[in-house]
Amino acid sequence: MNSNFDNPTCVKLNKLIQHAYNNSDYYKFEYDRFFSGCPSVKSKEDLLNIPFTDGKLIEGEKSSDLIAVPEEEICYIFFSGGTNGSPKTFPYNFPDWEEVIRYRAMCYEFAGVTSEDIVQIMVPYGIWSVGQSAQDAFERLNATVIPTGCWKDAVFEAFEIMRKLKTTVLMTTPSIALITGQELIENGIDISENHIDKIITTGENVPESVRLKIEEMWGAKLISMFGSSEAVLGIECMMHDGFHVLDNNIILEIIDECGHPVKEGGIGELVITPLNRKAMPLIRYKMGDMVQLISNCECGCGYPKFRFICRKNNNFVLSTGVNMSEYQVQRSLDSLSFNVYRYQVILSDDLAGNETISFDIETDADSMKRYDEVMQALSSISIDFCDTISEGWIDIKLNFKKIGALSCVDHTSKQKKKFMDLRKYPK
């Protein structure tokens, strides 16, 4: 993350903009429309005039308009899981892929991975890039790699490999670590009989309750990476309260609803510009994540750091005009006296337009008796929401789920949506 916006950054950015303008149908059309030609950026202020891009532009066949290299140069094409909409398409040429591997390896090295480690990768391979890119990055560090992938029916085989080959690093998603550990324990297997000292997770946010449960299960420290199909951005340090960005080859902005930079410490939407991505440039790309920039970290590493808050579009506007967001729900669930590992919020209505919010809560079996505590916490999400309930404008339903019920573990990377609006008659 380049916060100084120095001359080398400007040079790289202008080369990227020129490359996109010369070779991408989309960027040429947009820049001709806004600037009557290729724009030049000499300062942070100039950057603010460059139009944003977002995920809708790279869904399905639309992504071809952003491609800025000849078709024969493309070496990989990967896809997103489509959790928040249609799957996005991500083409890479060899220099792009090399940049992905270089930065992933830097993050893994920051986490303490060395050539002496035996790394077991338990994520879906195939159209999701994380399995292949993680494998290449660990190999770059000369670590031994066991690419077991992820199939729910092979949990016991994967653990047997882990035990026999003395795996020291498990690379997976939080859901897979949680579900795998739970299934092994339920079948009477002592999963503490392993040599794992690090679990590096990706693909999902890690609430503190999930972190503690996974670390307790596996007897290892969990280190979370912040990344998506678009880019790997950072990794946790020992403080575990945000993600350090280790590289200056990406410009990171945090903007408010009007597209203006937020003040230091403010919360806003994350916008990225990877400077070395040429096959499909992402210039001022809105990630859809709400984050907070952290100026200093007690770990002392000196790298810039940000904290994930929530997904921007994970919210509802009820018929009464009351807004309910992921951040509010998570904050209420964090106040409980027991752990909630995952949740899903479903908004529906009947033929008369009466609305119901269903909260599906994933927790331990002995916590399922605490109905009243959960209902009180959720009813207090906000004063407006409490009033909406007390005045009978909306019904609340609460459903307890066992661990793993709200996660998706198969050969794909598609996760369950956290917020689902199923209303037939939205107001």
C-alpha positions, 0 to 999 in steps of 0.5 A, a space after each residue: 500500500 503506497 501511502 506516500 504516493 511518491 514519484 515511482 508510484 506515479 510513474 507505475 500508475 501512469 504506465 498502467 493507465 496508458 497500458 489500459 487505455 491503449 489495450 482495453 476497450 472499456 478503459 479507452 471508452 471511459 477515459 475518452 468519455 471523461 477526459 477526451 484521451 488518456 489521463 495523467 496522474 501527478 498527485 493524489 488529487 489527480 487520482 480522485 478524478 479517475 473513475 471507479 471500477 467494480 465487480 459488475 464489470 468483470 462478471 461473465 462475458 463482460 470481463 472481456 472488455 477490460 482485458 488488455 493483453 492479446 488472448 494468446 498471452 493469457 496463461 490462467 483464467 480463474 473465477 470467483 465463487 459468486 457469493 455476492 452475485 454472478 461469478 467474476 472472471 480473472 485472466 492472468 498472463 505470466 507476469 501477472 501470475 508471477 506477481 501474485 505468487 511473489 506477494 503471497 510468498 511474502 505474506 507467508 514468510 511474514 507469517 513465519 513459514 520457512 523451508 523447513 515447514 510441511 504445508 498441507 493445503 486444504 482449500 478447493 482447487 479448480 476454478 478458484 485461484 487460491 489453491 494453485 496460487 498458494 501452492 506456487 507461493 509455498 514452493 517459492 519458499 522451498 516448503 514441502 507442499 501437500 495439496 490435499 484439496 478439500 472434499 468433505 468425504 475425505 476428511 479422515 484421509 486428510 487428517 491421516 496424511 496430516 498425522 503421518 507426514 507431520 504437517 506443520 502448517 495448515 492452509 485452509 478457510 476458517 469454515 473448513 478448519 472448523 468443520 473438519 475439526 468438529 467432524 473428527 472430534 465427533 467421531 472420537 478422533 483426538 486431533 491434538 495428535 498433530 504437529 501443526 503450529 500454524 493455521 493460515 486461513 483465507 477466503 472468509 473473515 474470522 470472528 474472534 469466537 471462530 478464532 478461539 474455537 479453531 485454536 482450541 481444537 487444533 492446538 495451533 495459532 490461527 493467522 488470517 490473510 485478507 484476500 479475494 479473487 481480485 487480490 491478496 492484500 495483507 496478513 495478520 501480525 501477532 496482534 490479530 486485529 488487522 491486516 498489514 499490507 507488505 508491498 508498495 505495488 498496490 494503491 489502497 484508498 478508503 472512501 466514503 459514500 460520495 467517493 471522497 477519502 475518509 479521514 484517518 481512523 474513519 471507516 469507508 469502502 476499500 478501493 484498490 489499484 494493483 500497479 503490476 496487473 496488466 492482463 486485466 487492469 483493476 484501476 480504482 476497483 471498489 472491493 465492496 469491503 468496509 475497512 478502517 485504516 490503522 495508523 500504527 501497530 504495536 507489533 512494530 513491523 512498520 507496514 501499513 495496516 487496516 481492519 476489516 469491518 463488514 461487507 458493504 452490501 450486507 444490510 437490509 432496509 425494512 419497510 419501516 425505513 429502518 436499516 440493519 447492517 452486518 456490523 450491527 448484527 455482529 456487534 450484538 452477537 459478540 455481546 453474548 455470553 457464548 460463542 456464535 461461529 456463523 450466522 445467516 439473516 433471511 428477510 421474507 414476507 407473506 402475501 400481505 407484505 408482513 415481514 419476518 427476519 429469521 436469524 440462523 445461529 451456528 453454535 455449540 449444542 449446549 448454547 441452544 438453550 439460551 434463546 432469551 439471551 439471543 433474542 434480547 441481544 438481536 432485538 437491541 441492534 438499534 433503537 429504531 429496530 427495537 421500536 419496529 419489533 415492539 410496535 409489531 411491524 416485523 416478526 423475529 424467528 431464531 433458529 439454532 444450527 450445529 457447527 458447520 451447518 452454515 458453511 459450504 465445504 465441497 469442491 467449489 469455493 462458493 459460500 452461503 450469503 450472510 444476508 438474504 432478502 427473499 421478500 416478494 413485495 419489497 417496500 
